[in-house]
Amino acid sequence: MKTKMIGCVALAVGLLLAPTSAYAHPGHSWLAGAAQPLLGLDHFLAAMTVAVTVGVGLMVTLRRGARTESDRRS
């Protein structure tokens, strides 16, 4: 139950911050800036944030899938 509550709080905070973080600065969106990491420090940091977030998300998903697969075999 505690894990679900932490997940819900994280999702709520993410949804609240999403509109403010959608644009890094006038001219282009935050993710568009992340696609061009060599243009400046802000672009590089945005690209690193995306890479780390996607990597952690994939790792958690794969571990969760492997755990449920081993539970099915038992």
Secondary structure, 3 states (H helix, E strand, C coil): CHHHHHHHHHHHHHHHHHHHHCCCECCECHHHHHCCHHHCHHHHHHHHHHHHHHHHHHHHHHHHHHHHHHHHHC
